[in-house]
Amino acid sequence: MQKRSIQRGRPVGATTFDAELAQAFGMAVRALRTERGIAQETLANLASIERSHLGKIERGEHTPTLAAIFKIARALECGTAVLMTQTEGQLTDGQDQR
């Protein structure tokens, strides 16, 4: 019996980007930021993230890393659980509108 070699990485054509999830997270970040009256550039500085990258996260163009999620939560003075709850709410709201 011949052993199959294990291929590393993702299958060809696979991606981890989920546009709906990225957009929901971005809307949650933007909602919390505006609720607290923080400018995007200020939040980016507080989170030590480039302003353009934060803008892409808020627009759902980029999926943030785990480290970025923690930095954003810390800068918003909330827990990551709050961000995730807000994101889940955005996902649920989007499904209700279908």
ROMI-877741 format. One record per residue: x, y, z of N, C-alpha, C, CB in turn; residue in one letter. Coordinates in steps of 0.2 Angstrom, whole numbers, plus 5000, padded with zeros to 4 digits. Glycine has a CB too. Layout:
// residues N
XYZXYZXYZXYZa/...
END
This chain:
// residues 98
500449945000500050005000500450065000499550005006m/500350114996500750174995500450224999500750194987q/500950265002500750325007500650385002501250335012k/500050415003499950485000500350535003499250494999r/500650574999500950635002500450685004501550664997s/500650725010500150775012500450835009500250775020i/499950875006500150935003499950995008499750944997q/500451035009500351095014499951145011501051115016r/499651185015499251245013498551235010499651275007g/498251285007497551275005497551244998497251345005r/496951214997496951184990496951244985496251144989p/497151224979497151274974496451314973497351244967v/496451374973495851414972495451424978495351374967g/495651394984495351404990495551474993495451354995a/495051504997495251575000494951575007494951634996t/495151615011494951625018494451685018495451625023t/494451725013494151785013493351775012494351835007f/492951805017492251795017491951865017491951755023d/491751885011491551955010490951975015491251965003a/490451935016489951945021490151955028489451895020e/490651915030490851925037491351985037491351855038l/491751995032492152055033491752115033492652055026a/491252125029490752185029490452185035490252175023q/490252135038489852135045490352165050489552065047a/490952135050491452155055491552235054492052115055f/491652255048491852325047491252365049491952335039g/490652345048490052385050490052395057489452365047m/490252335061490252335068490752385071490352265071a/491352385068491852435070491652505069492552415066v/491452515063491252585061490652615066490952595054r/490152565068489652585072489852605079489152525072a/490352555082490552575088491052635088491052515091l/491452645083491852705083491452765082492252705076r/490952775078490552835078490052845084490052825072t/489852785087489552795093489952825099489252725096e/490552815099491052845104491352905101491552795105r/491152935095491352995093492052995091491153045098g/492352945089493052935087493152945080493352875090i/493652985077493752985070494152925068494153055069a/494052905062494452845059495152855060494252835052q/495452915059496152925060496452915067496352995057e/495952945071496152935079496152865081495652975083t/495652825079495552755080496152715078494952725078l/496352735071496952695068497552715072497052725061a/497652775075498252795079498252755085498252865080n/497652755089497552715095497752645094496852735098l/497552615089497552545088498252525084497052515083a/498652575083499352565079499252525073499752525084s/498752545069498552525062498552575057497852485062i/498752565051498752615046498052635045499052595040e/497952705044497252725043496952695037497252805043r/497352695032497052665025496852585027497552665020s/497252555031497052485032496452485036497652445036h/496352525041495752525045495152545041495852575051l/495252585036494652605031494452545027494952665027g/494952505025494852445021494452395026495452415018k/494652395032494252345037493552365037494652345043i/493452435039492752455039492352455033492852535041e/492652455027492252445021492152375019492652475015r/492452325023492452255022492852235016491752235020g/493352265015493852245009494352205012494152315006e/494552205018495052165021494752135027495652205023h/494952075028494852035034495452045039494751955033t/495252075045495852085050496052025053495552135055p/496752025055497051975058496751975066497851975058t/496951915069496751915076497051975080496951845079l/497651985079498052035082497652105081498752045080a/497452115075497152185073496452185077497052185065a/496152135077495452135081495552155088495152065080i/496152125091496252145098496452215099496852095101f/496852245094497052315094496452355093497552325089k/496052345089495452385088494952385094495052355081i/494852325097494452325103494752365108494352245105a/495452355109495752395115495652465113496552375115r/495752495107495752565105495052585106495952575098a/494552545105493852565106493652555114493352515102l/494052535118493952525125493352475126493852585129e/493352415122492852365123493252295122492252375118c/492852245124493152185123493052155116492852135128g/493452105114493352075108492652045107493952025107t/492452025113491751985113491252045111491551965120a/491352105113490852155111490852165103490952225114v/491452165100491552175093491252115090492252175091l/491352055092491051995089490251995090491351925092m/490052015095489252015096488952065091489152035103t/489352125090489052175086489152145078489552235086q/489652105077489752075070489152025069490452045070t/489051985074488451935073487851975072488451895080e/487752025076487152065075487052095068487052125080g/487652115065487652135058487452085053488352165056q/487752025054487551965050486851945051488051905052l/486551945057485851925057485451975054485751925065t/485552045055485252095052485252085044485452165053d/485752065041485852055034485452005032486552045032g/485351945036484951895034484251905034485151835038q/484051945039483351965040483052005034483252005046d/483552045031483352085025483252045019483852145024q/483451985019483451945012482751925011483851885013r/
END
